[in-house]
């Protein structure tokens, strides 16, 4: 096991959180409450926090958030720590911060997978609910090549995209992860070039004939057919797929493959959730497909081995621009399926949450978190009463920070729209 090494102090919190912390300190000074009560008081008033701020902790920029809640209730906030700039290639690490108070404060920054001059990213974490084991799947390529070069077939196999898995025991609770283990041979077809896991939390199947299965929604690009004048960089060569494990990440299998490559719907970064009826719902970024709309979706009734139908445009999410998004199925109560993403169709701005009461057939926007710039996001169930959104945001630039926002379950499960504050 490789211990995680602290790299930075705590990031600044929101004004709301600072006020809550001050209030908790005042109560402590009067001797009117116990330590657990102090923590509860802080959580009850905490609205948001900022686990990652550009320029801090030895990194130029933080991008690509992913988050899960462990079986012990600890929140894990993963991201890409980009050393040299905001670009997608170069020297990039996968980093982590942990929160034991529901996302109000965060422990020191730690490196989970060091790039060492290369690119490691697209974190897709998931918790095995039977054992508490945390499984993290990530993508890799040489820092000397870009996505465009890989798609054009200009990278060697050693430089090109590969897939890795790491784990943390339930007892470790995300404090330590094993070294990255290469699973590319089990998960990538020979004619694929680009490859990306998630990004965002993956899925642990809790019901049905495949209960216990871990599913990682992913995407790839394929090489053009022999004799084609295409380079492979064209968006039509993107496609979605899934990989899965039935033994807590020890071995892996390739599930469904979206291989239409016709330019009509170009499935790209993908997120998934298990619906109450046991089916999987997949929501994908449409990368410049010819059909109107920027979000695609589909379902799987066999645990991601195949799709029930091809990816098609989800018209009730037409306000979402071309960007990654996240879905989260709420358990019990309303049974709502949530989606998060920016809510201006031509700009990465105004992060919002949508709700579906019919298993992803239609969505209604229920909450706009702010009107600031915003891009990638990931949804997480914090506890019985709260959901969280970990998302990229900023004022002058979109990637100034990664913020964590806490939202009451009742707020997003009621189906009643709420404007931005």
C-alpha positions as CSV (number, residue, x, y, z in Angstrom):
1,X,0.0,0.0,0.0
2,X,1.3,3.5,-0.9
3,X,0.7,6.1,1.9
4,X,-0.7,9.4,0.8
5,X,1.5,12.4,1.5
6,X,0.2,15.7,2.7
7,X,0.9,18.6,0.3
8,X,-1.1,21.7,1.3
9,X,-3.0,23.4,4.1
10,X,-6.7,23.6,4.2
11,X,-8.3,25.7,1.4
12,X,-10.5,28.7,2.3
13,X,-14.1,28.1,3.0
14,X,-17.2,30.1,2.0
15,X,-18.4,33.0,4.1
16,X,-21.3,30.8,5.2
17,X,-19.0,28.2,6.6
18,X,-16.8,30.7,8.3
19,X,-19.8,32.1,10.1
20,X,-20.9,28.6,11.1
21,X,-17.4,27.8,12.4
22,X,-17.3,31.0,14.5
23,X,-20.7,30.1,15.9
24,X,-19.5,26.7,16.9
25,X,-16.4,28.2,18.6
26,X,-18.6,30.6,20.6
27,X,-20.7,27.7,21.9
28,X,-17.5,25.8,22.8
29,X,-16.2,28.8,24.8
30,X,-19.4,29.0,26.9
31,X,-19.1,25.2,27.7
32,X,-22.6,24.6,26.6
33,X,-22.1,21.7,24.3
34,X,-20.0,18.6,23.6
35,X,-17.6,18.0,20.7
36,X,-20.1,15.9,18.7
37,X,-22.7,18.6,19.2
38,X,-20.2,21.2,18.0
39,X,-19.6,19.2,14.8
40,X,-23.3,18.8,14.3
41,X,-23.9,22.5,14.8
42,X,-21.2,23.4,12.2
43,X,-22.7,20.9,9.7
44,X,-26.2,22.3,10.2
45,X,-25.1,25.8,9.1
46,X,-22.5,24.8,6.5
47,X,-23.6,25.6,3.0
48,X,-20.4,25.3,1.0
49,X,-16.7,24.9,1.1
50,X,-13.7,25.1,-1.3
51,X,-11.5,22.0,-1.2
52,X,-9.4,23.1,-4.2
53,X,-8.2,26.5,-5.2
54,X,-6.1,27.2,-8.3
55,X,-2.5,28.1,-7.5
56,X,-2.5,26.4,-4.1
57,X,-0.9,23.1,-3.0
58,X,1.7,23.1,-5.7
59,X,-0.6,23.0,-8.6
60,X,-1.5,25.6,-11.2
61,X,-5.1,24.3,-11.7
62,X,-7.5,21.7,-10.3
63,X,-10.0,20.1,-12.6
64,X,-12.3,17.0,-13.1
65,X,-14.0,16.6,-9.7
66,X,-15.3,13.2,-8.5
67,X,-16.7,12.3,-5.1
68,X,-18.1,9.5,-3.0
69,X,-19.2,8.9,0.6
70,X,-17.5,6.0,2.2
71,X,-19.2,3.4,4.4
72,X,-17.9,5.3,7.4
73,X,-19.5,8.5,6.2
74,X,-16.3,10.2,5.1
75,X,-16.5,12.3,1.9
76,X,-13.7,11.8,-0.6
77,X,-13.1,14.6,-3.1
78,X,-10.9,13.6,-6.0
79,X,-9.6,15.9,-8.7
80,X,-6.8,16.3,-11.3
81,X,-3.9,18.4,-10.0
82,X,-2.5,20.0,-13.1
83,X,1.1,21.3,-12.6
84,X,1.8,23.3,-15.7
85,X,-1.6,24.9,-16.6
86,X,-5.2,24.2,-17.2
87,X,-4.6,22.1,-20.3
88,X,-5.6,18.4,-20.5
89,X,-2.1,17.1,-21.2
90,X,1.2,17.2,-19.5
91,X,2.2,16.6,-15.8
92,X,-1.1,15.8,-14.1
93,X,-1.7,13.9,-10.8
94,X,-4.9,12.5,-9.3
95,X,-5.3,14.1,-5.9
96,X,-7.6,13.7,-2.9
97,X,-9.0,15.5,0.1
98,X,-11.1,13.9,2.8
99,X,-13.9,15.4,4.9
100,X,-15.3,13.8,8.1
101,X,-17.9,16.5,8.8
102,X,-20.1,16.3,5.7
103,X,-18.0,18.5,3.4
104,X,-17.7,21.5,5.7
105,X,-13.9,21.2,6.3
106,X,-11.3,19.2,4.5
107,X,-8.1,17.4,5.5
108,X,-4.7,17.9,3.8
109,X,-4.3,17.4,0.1
110,X,-2.8,14.0,-0.9
111,X,-1.6,12.4,-4.1
112,X,-3.3,9.2,-5.0
113,X,-1.7,8.6,-8.4
114,X,1.3,10.7,-9.4
115,X,1.8,11.6,-13.0
116,X,5.6,11.9,-12.7
117,X,5.6,14.1,-15.8
118,X,2.8,12.1,-17.5
119,X,-1.0,12.5,-17.4
120,X,-3.2,10.6,-14.9
121,X,-6.8,11.6,-14.5
122,X,-10.5,11.0,-15.2
123,X,-11.1,9.7,-11.7
124,X,-14.0,7.3,-11.4
125,X,-14.3,6.2,-7.7
126,X,-16.9,3.9,-6.3
127,X,-17.5,2.2,-2.9
128,X,-18.1,-1.5,-2.6
129,X,-21.0,-1.5,-0.1
130,X,-20.4,-5.0,1.1
131,X,-16.8,-4.6,2.1
132,X,-16.4,-0.8,2.3
133,X,-13.5,-1.1,-0.2
134,X,-13.0,2.0,-2.3
135,X,-12.2,1.3,-5.9
136,X,-10.7,4.0,-8.1
137,X,-10.4,3.7,-11.8
138,X,-8.3,6.3,-13.8
139,X,-6.9,6.9,-17.2
140,X,-3.3,7.5,-18.3
141,X,-1.2,8.7,-21.2
142,X,2.3,10.0,-21.7
143,X,2.7,13.7,-20.9
144,X,4.4,14.2,-24.2
145,X,1.2,13.6,-26.3
146,X,-2.2,15.2,-26.6
147,X,-5.7,13.8,-27.1
148,X,-5.7,15.0,-30.7
149,X,-2.4,13.2,-31.4
150,X,-3.7,10.0,-29.8
151,X,-6.9,10.2,-31.8
152,X,-4.9,10.6,-35.0
153,X,-2.9,7.5,-34.2
154,X,0.4,9.4,-33.7
155,X,1.1,8.0,-30.3
156,X,2.9,4.7,-29.6
157,X,1.1,2.1,-27.5
158,X,3.2,3.1,-24.5
159,X,2.3,6.7,-24.9
160,X,-1.4,6.1,-25.7
161,X,-4.3,5.9,-23.3
162,X,-4.4,3.2,-20.7
163,X,-6.6,2.2,-17.8
164,X,-5.6,1.7,-14.2
165,X,-7.3,0.6,-10.9
166,X,-6.4,1.3,-7.3
167,X,-8.2,0.3,-4.0
168,X,-8.4,1.5,-0.4
169,X,-9.7,-0.8,2.3
170,X,-12.7,-0.1,4.3
171,X,-10.5,0.3,7.4
172,X,-8.2,2.8,5.6
173,X,-11.3,4.8,4.5
174,X,-9.4,6.5,1.7
175,X,-6.2,7.4,3.7
176,X,-4.1,5.0,1.7
177,X,-4.5,3.5,-1.8
178,X,-2.6,0.7,-3.6
179,X,-0.4,1.6,-6.5
180,X,-2.1,1.9,-9.9
181,X,-2.5,-1.4,-11.6
182,X,-2.8,-1.6,-15.4
183,X,-6.0,-3.2,-16.6
184,X,-5.9,-2.0,-20.2
185,X,-5.7,-5.5,-21.7
186,X,-9.0,-6.3,-20.1
187,X,-10.8,-3.1,-21.0
188,X,-9.6,-1.7,-24.3
189,X,-10.2,-3.0,-27.9
190,X,-7.2,-3.1,-30.3
191,X,-8.7,-0.5,-32.7
192,X,-9.4,2.1,-30.0
193,X,-7.2,5.1,-29.6
194,X,-8.6,7.6,-27.1
195,X,-10.0,6.2,-23.8
196,X,-11.6,8.0,-20.8
197,X,-13.1,6.6,-17.6
198,X,-16.1,8.6,-16.2
199,X,-15.2,11.1,-15.0
200,X,-17.2,11.2,-11.8
201,X,-18.4,8.6,-9.4
202,X,-19.0,5.1,-10.8
203,X,-21.8,2.7,-9.8
204,X,-22.2,-0.1,-7.4
205,X,-25.2,-2.3,-8.2
206,X,-27.2,-2.8,-5.0
207,X,-30.1,-4.9,-6.4
208,X,-31.0,-7.3,-9.1
209,X,-29.2,-10.4,-10.5
210,X,-25.9,-8.5,-10.8
211,X,-25.9,-7.0,-7.3
212,X,-22.4,-6.3,-6.1
213,X,-21.2,-5.4,-9.6
214,X,-19.1,-2.3,-10.1
215,X,-19.8,-0.4,-13.4
216,X,-17.5,2.3,-14.8
217,X,-19.2,4.4,-17.5
218,X,-16.5,5.3,-20.1
219,X,-15.8,6.5,-23.6
220,X,-13.3,5.9,-26.4
221,X,-12.4,6.8,-29.9
222,X,-11.9,4.3,-32.7
223,X,-9.5,4.3,-35.7
224,X,-11.1,5.1,-39.0
225,X,-11.8,2.1,-41.3
226,X,-9.1,1.0,-43.7
227,X,-9.0,3.2,-46.8
228,X,-10.7,6.2,-45.2
229,X,-9.2,9.7,-45.6
230,X,-10.3,10.5,-42.1
231,X,-7.6,11.1,-39.5
232,X,-9.5,9.7,-36.5
233,X,-9.7,13.1,-34.8
234,X,-13.2,13.7,-36.2
235,X,-15.9,13.7,-33.4
236,X,-17.9,10.9,-35.1
237,X,-15.3,8.4,-33.9
238,X,-16.2,8.9,-30.3
239,X,-18.3,6.2,-28.7
240,X,-19.5,5.2,-25.3
241,X,-18.9,2.0,-23.4
242,X,-18.8,0.5,-20.0
243,X,-16.4,-1.7,-18.0
244,X,-17.4,-3.8,-15.0
245,X,-16.1,-6.0,-12.2
246,X,-17.9,-8.6,-10.3
247,X,-15.2,-9.1,-7.6
248,X,-14.5,-5.6,-6.2
249,X,-12.1,-4.6,-8.9
250,X,-9.8,-7.6,-9.0
251,X,-10.7,-8.5,-12.6
252,X,-12.5,-6.5,-15.3
253,X,-14.7,-7.0,-18.3
254,X,-15.8,-4.9,-21.3
255,X,-19.6,-4.3,-21.3
256,X,-21.7,-2.6,-23.9
257,X,-19.9,-0.7,-26.8
258,X,-21.5,2.1,-28.7
259,X,-19.8,1.8,-32.0
260,X,-22.1,3.6,-34.5
261,X,-19.4,6.2,-35.4
262,X,-21.9,7.9,-37.8
263,X,-21.6,11.5,-36.5
264,X,-25.3,11.7,-35.5
265,X,-24.8,11.1,-31.8
266,X,-21.2,11.1,-30.5
267,X,-21.3,9.7,-27.0
268,X,-18.4,11.0,-24.9
269,X,-17.9,11.6,-21.1
270,X,-20.6,9.4,-19.3
271,X,-22.2,9.1,-15.9
272,X,-24.6,6.4,-14.7
273,X,-27.0,5.5,-11.9
274,X,-29.0,2.4,-10.9
275,X,-32.7,3.1,-11.0
276,X,-35.1,1.7,-8.4
277,X,-36.3,-1.0,-10.9
278,X,-32.7,-2.2,-11.2
279,X,-31.9,-0.8,-14.6
280,X,-28.9,1.3,-15.3
281,X,-29.4,4.8,-16.6
282,X,-26.5,6.3,-18.7
283,X,-26.2,10.0,-19.4
284,X,-23.5,11.1,-21.9
285,X,-22.0,14.3,-23.3
286,X,-22.8,14.5,-27.0
287,X,-19.6,15.7,-28.7
288,X,-20.7,17.7,-31.7
289,X,-23.3,15.2,-32.9
290,X,-25.6,16.4,-35.8
291,X,-28.8,16.0,-33.8
292,X,-30.1,19.1,-31.9
293,X,-29.2,18.9,-28.2
294,X,-26.0,18.2,-26.1
295,X,-27.1,15.3,-23.8
296,X,-27.6,11.7,-24.8
297,X,-29.0,8.9,-22.7
298,X,-29.8,5.2,-22.7
299,X,-30.6,2.3,-20.4
300,X,-29.2,-1.2,-19.6
301,X,-31.3,-4.0,-18.2
302,X,-28.4,-6.5,-17.9
303,X,-25.9,-4.7,-15.7
304,X,-24.1,-2.8,-18.5
305,X,-23.4,-5.8,-20.7
306,X,-25.7,-4.2,-23.4
307,X,-27.8,-1.2,-24.0
308,X,-31.6,-1.5,-24.2
309,X,-31.6,1.0,-27.1
310,X,-28.9,3.2,-28.8
311,X,-28.0,6.5,-27.3
312,X,-30.5,9.2,-28.2
313,X,-30.8,12.9,-27.4
314,X,-32.4,13.8,-24.1
315,X,-34.4,17.0,-25.1
316,X,-35.4,18.1,-21.6
317,X,-31.7,18.7,-20.9
318,X,-31.2,21.0,-24.0
319,X,-30.1,23.9,-21.7
320,X,-26.9,22.0,-20.9
321,X,-23.9,22.9,-23.1
322,X,-21.3,20.5,-24.4
323,X,-19.8,19.4,-21.1
324,X,-19.5,16.5,-18.6
325,X,-22.5,16.0,-16.2
326,X,-23.4,13.8,-13.3
327,X,-26.4,11.7,-12.2
328,X,-27.4,10.4,-8.8
329,X,-30.4,8.2,-7.9
330,X,-32.0,9.1,-4.5
331,X,-33.1,6.1,-2.4
332,X,-36.5,6.0,-0.7
333,X,-39.0,8.8,-0.5
334,X,-39.5,10.5,-3.9
335,X,-37.1,8.1,-5.7
336,X,-35.9,11.1,-7.7
337,X,-33.1,10.8,-10.2
338,X,-30.9,14.0,-10.2
339,X,-28.7,15.5,-12.9
340,X,-26.1,18.3,-12.5
341,X,-24.5,20.5,-15.1
342,X,-24.2,24.1,-16.4
343,X,-27.6,25.5,-17.5
344,X,-26.7,27.8,-20.4
345,X,-26.6,26.0,-23.7
346,X,-23.8,28.0,-25.3
347,X,-21.7,28.7,-22.2
348,X,-20.2,26.9,-19.2
349,X,-22.1,28.9,-16.6
350,X,-24.9,28.6,-14.0
351,X,-24.5,25.2,-12.4
352,X,-27.9,23.7,-11.8
353,X,-29.6,20.5,-10.6
354,X,-32.4,18.9,-12.5
355,X,-34.8,16.2,-11.2
356,X,-36.5,13.3,-12.9
357,X,-39.5,11.5,-11.4
358,X,-39.8,9.0,-14.3
359,X,-36.4,7.3,-14.4
360,X,-34.7,9.7,-16.7
361,X,-37.4,10.0,-19.4
362,X,-37.8,13.7,-18.6
363,X,-36.0,16.2,-16.4
364,X,-37.1,19.5,-14.7
365,X,-34.6,22.0,-13.4
366,X,-35.2,22.5,-9.6
367,X,-32.2,24.5,-8.4
368,X,-29.6,26.9,-9.9
369,X,-26.6,27.0,-7.5
370,X,-25.3,30.3,-8.9
371,X,-24.9,32.3,-12.1
372,X,-21.1,32.1,-12.0
373,X,-19.0,30.3,-14.6
374,X,-19.1,26.5,-14.0
375,X,-18.2,23.3,-15.8
376,X,-17.6,19.7,-14.6
377,X,-19.5,18.4,-11.6
378,X,-20.2,15.3,-9.5
379,X,-23.2,14.6,-7.3
380,X,-23.0,12.6,-4.0
381,X,-25.4,11.6,-1.2
382,X,-23.8,13.2,1.9
383,X,-26.2,11.7,4.5
384,X,-29.9,11.1,5.0
385,X,-30.8,14.8,4.7
386,X,-28.2,16.2,2.3
387,X,-26.8,15.8,-1.2
388,X,-23.6,17.4,-2.3
389,X,-22.3,18.8,-5.6
390,X,-18.5,19.1,-6.2
391,X,-18.0,21.4,-9.2
392,X,-15.6,23.6,-11.1
393,X,-16.4,27.3,-10.8
394,X,-15.0,30.8,-10.9
395,X,-15.7,34.5,-11.7
396,X,-13.1,35.6,-14.2
397,X,-12.3,32.0,-15.2
398,X,-14.2,28.7,-15.1
399,X,-11.4,26.8,-13.3
400,X,-10.5,29.1,-10.4
401,X,-11.7,26.6,-7.8
402,X,-13.6,23.4,-7.2
403,X,-16.4,24.1,-4.7
404,X,-18.5,21.7,-2.7
405,X,-22.1,22.7,-2.2
406,X,-24.5,21.1,0.3
407,X,-28.2,20.9,-0.6
408,X,-31.1,19.6,1.4
409,X,-32.6,16.5,-0.1
410,X,-36.1,18.0,0.2
411,X,-35.0,21.0,-1.9
412,X,-34.1,18.8,-5.0
413,X,-36.5,16.0,-4.6
414,X,-39.7,18.0,-4.5
415,X,-39.8,19.0,-8.2
416,X,-40.4,22.7,-7.4
417,X,-38.0,24.9,-9.2
418,X,-35.8,27.3,-7.2
419,X,-34.0,30.3,-8.8
420,X,-30.3,31.1,-8.3
421,X,-29.4,33.0,-5.1
